[in-house]
């Protein structure tokens, strides 16, 4: 009875009726009261601005994030399946009362605050989902024991009436959990931290309501009668409490003296306590403090990194939890063909210069097409030629033509298969033997600029190479013939030549020697 009396004292002035249901009555009967005397429920916790800001941030981020149903293709790619019946339900209109954004916001708010999100599934005759209705997490109780034949059942308390649903009728997204059946509730796990924040808010409000006057003791040297004590209390409260009486002079009579009562807000480090409470709540919900405008420790150097960590370590678990849990909504035959996916690239969106640099790299390396870049920038698809092609840095040519270009380049550097062997000096086929001096001259002749130019033309194409070899062979033939003529000239007989006086003056070639 003492415990009930204590609870009744904490809920003084609050009226309960049997029609309130378990959400309101449960906050009285359940163990929601912290040691500060404050009851921690969804409604009271949302009065703490830091908790409200964190829940709203998570809910609105998930609600605004684009999502779609995708279908696996045989080549390993995936394409949007906007014609699938579940796409309309999950993305646009889950039920008649809310759109897709509102549905995801409500689900994320329940999951973030209570650790669980529940939705009632209604299916059509063909097995496809017709609608999804969010259920308050505080009104749903999962159960799996001997009474349910160890199958999971969900009890929903609707205005005092308990209804039980099988697992196939409830879409359950669980937060961090020890048993895998029900996620841990941040509200209950951090009840004392939230109770401290609530008590601090109330203390601050009451302090301002009393004109920033801390509690004080009024002493009187004599005993007062009951009527006198009642009049004194009434007059003191009327004259000196509230903002309207702030800075008014205090009238003391009958020997009254005023002494300080409780410790001051400065002595209680009230401001530091409020700052610490913000950090505690952010730690509880996995939100970076700068995301709810607590910028004491944020700088221009680390703000971008902190924002990326918010996506990676805070939002990604929520995203993957929804994507994986959505498999339950597909018909058995569709689970291997379709999947649900969020597009969180927008959360990683950088400034214009950084995006332009990223797109440039992706385009030059054949990762994105130009129309894919336009889609990322929320621009319409262009119908010009090449806008859907993938390009690489080699003259920005088509990636499909890269192999052909490499083969063509290699063909230019490869000698033709039909190239005749070069003519060597001393080849017996022409029956000529040249002196070393003539062989050197022949090598010099082959290295002439004209011959070099012909050799370069030969490398460019097989046709040019054939023409070059003909010219080269003709040149060599001419040189060989000249060499043969020289040899024959050297083999001719000679005769002496005399002047008129009979003195020898030289020799001359003769075909036949004359016999004198």
Residue pairs with C-beta under 8 A, 6 or more apart in sequence:
7 28
7 33
10 33
10 37
10 38
10 39
11 28
11 39
16 24
16 25
16 28
18 160
19 159
19 160
21 139
21 157
21 158
21 159
21 160
22 138
22 139
22 157
22 160
23 136
23 138
23 139
23 157
26 32
26 138
27 39
27 41
28 39
32 39
32 40
32 41
32 188
32 191
33 39
33 40
33 195
34 40
34 191
34 192
34 194
34 195
34 196
34 198
34 199
35 192
35 195
36 192
36 195
36 196
36 198
36 199
37 195
37 199
38 44
38 195
38 198
38 199
38 202
40 187
40 188
40 191
40 194
40 195
40 198
41 138
41 187
42 113
42 114
42 138
42 187
44 194
44 198
45 51
45 113
45 187
45 194
45 198
46 52
46 55
47 198
47 201
48 194
48 197
48 198
48 201
48 277
48 281
50 197
50 277
50 278
50 281
50 282
50 292
50 294
51 194
51 197
51 281
51 285
53 292
53 293
54 112
54 281
54 282
54 285
54 287
54 292
55 109
55 112
55 113
55 285
57 287
57 291
57 292
58 108
58 109
58 112
58 285
58 287
58 314
58 315
58 318
59 104
59 105
59 106
59 108
59 109
59 112
60 105
61 315
61 347
62 104
62 105
62 107
62 108
62 315
62 318
62 319
62 322
63 100
63 101
63 102
63 104
63 105
63 108
64 101
65 104
65 319
65 342
65 343
65 344
65 346
65 347
66 342
66 343
66 346
67 90
67 91
67 100
67 340
67 341
67 342
67 343
68 80
68 81
68 82
68 87
68 91
68 340
68 341
68 343
69 80
69 81
69 82
69 84
69 86
69 87
69 90
69 91
69 338
69 339
69 340
70 78
70 79
70 80
70 81
70 338
70 339
70 340
70 341
71 78
71 79
71 80
71 81
71 84
71 337
71 338
72 78
72 336
72 337
72 338
72 339
73 79
78 339
81 87
81 338
84 334
84 338
85 124
85 128
85 129
86 128
86 129
86 329
86 330
86 338
86 340
89 129
89 130
89 131
89 132
89 329
90 100
90 132
90 326
90 329
90 340
91 100
92 99
92 100
93 99
93 100
94 100
94 103
94 119
94 131
94 132
94 133
95 103
95 131
95 132
95 133
96 131
97 133
98 106
98 134
103 132
103 134
104 322
106 134
107 117
107 119
107 134
107 173
108 117
108 318
110 116
110 117
110 118
110 134
110 136
110 137
111 117
111 137
111 173
111 175
111 183
111 318
111 321
112 175
112 186
112 285
113 137
113 185
113 186
113 187
114 137
114 138
114 183
114 185
114 186
114 187
115 137
115 174
115 175
115 176
115 177
115 182
115 183
115 184
115 185
115 186
116 137
116 140
116 172
116 173
116 174
116 175
116 182
116 183
116 185
117 134
117 137
117 172
117 173
118 134
118 135
118 137
118 140
118 154
118 156
118 170
118 171
118 172
119 132
119 133
119 134
119 135
119 170
119 171
120 132
120 133
120 135
120 156
120 165
120 169
120 170
120 171
121 129
121 132
121 168
121 169
121 170
121 171
121 329
122 129
122 130
122 131
122 132
122 133
123 129
123 130
124 130
126 331
127 331
128 331
129 329
132 171
132 329
135 156
135 170
139 156
139 157
139 158
140 154
140 155
140 156
140 157
140 170
141 154
141 155
141 157
142 152
142 153
142 154
142 155
142 172
142 181
142 182
143 152
143 153
143 154
143 155
144 150
144 151
144 152
144 153
144 181
151 166
151 167
152 166
152 167
152 181
153 164
153 165
153 166
153 167
154 164
154 165
154 166
154 167
154 169
154 170
154 172
155 162
155 163
155 164
155 165
156 162
156 163
156 164
156 165
157 163
171 325
171 328
171 329
172 325
173 321
173 322
173 325
174 180
174 181
174 182
174 183
174 321
175 183
175 184
175 186
175 321
176 183
176 184
177 183
177 184
178 184
186 284
186 285
187 194
189 284
190 280
190 281
190 284
193 277
193 280
193 281
193 284
194 281
196 273
196 277
197 274
197 277
197 280
197 281
200 270
200 273
200 274
200 277
203 270
204 270
204 274
207 214
207 265
208 243
209 241
209 242
209 243
210 241
210 242
211 240
211 241
211 242
211 243
211 244
211 245
211 246
211 247
212 246
213 240
213 241
213 246
214 260
214 261
214 262
214 264
214 265
215 261
215 262
216 258
216 259
216 260
216 261
217 258
217 259
217 260
217 261
218 232
218 236
218 252
218 256
218 257
218 258
218 259
219 256
219 257
219 258
219 259
220 232
220 254
220 255
220 256
221 255
222 254
222 255
224 232
239 245
239 248
239 250
239 251
240 248
240 250
250 258
252 258
265 271
275 294
275 296
278 289
278 292
278 294
279 289
279 294
282 288
282 289
282 292
282 294
286 313
286 314
287 310
287 314
288 306
288 307
288 309
288 310
288 314
289 295
289 296
289 297
289 298
290 297
290 298
290 303
290 306
290 307
291 307
291 310
298 306
308 348
311 344
311 347
311 348
315 344
315 347
316 344
319 342
319 344
322 340
322 342
323 339
323 340
323 341
323 342
326 339
326 340
327 335
327 339
327 340
329 340
330 338
345 376
349 355
350 358
355 377
359 368
359 373
359 376
361 367
362 368
362 373
363 369
363 370
363 373
363 391
364 391
364 392
364 393
364 396
365 392
365 393
366 390
366 391
366 392
366 399
367 390
368 376
368 390
369 387
369 388
369 389
369 390
370 382
370 386
370 387
370 388
371 381
371 382
371 387
371 388
374 380
374 381
374 382
374 387
375 381
381 387
386 398
389 398
389 399
389 400
390 398
390 399
391 397
391 398
391 399
392 399
392 402
394 402
394 405
397 405
412 459
412 460
412 461
413 459
415 458
415 459
415 465
416 458
416 462
416 465
416 466
418 466
419 465
419 469
420 469
420 473
423 473
423 476
423 480
425 434
425 438
425 439
425 442
426 432
426 433
426 434
426 439
430 480
430 484
432 480
432 483
432 484
432 487
433 487
434 442
434 483
438 483
438 486
442 479
445 451
445 475
445 479
451 472
451 475
454 468
454 471
454 472
455 468
457 464
457 465
457 467
457 468
458 464
458 465
458 468
458 469
459 465
489 509
492 509
492 510
492 511
493 509
493 510
493 511
493 512
493 513
494 507
494 508
494 509
494 510
495 507
495 508
495 510
495 513
495 514
496 504
496 506
496 507
497 504
497 505
497 506
497 507
497 508
498 504
498 505
499 505
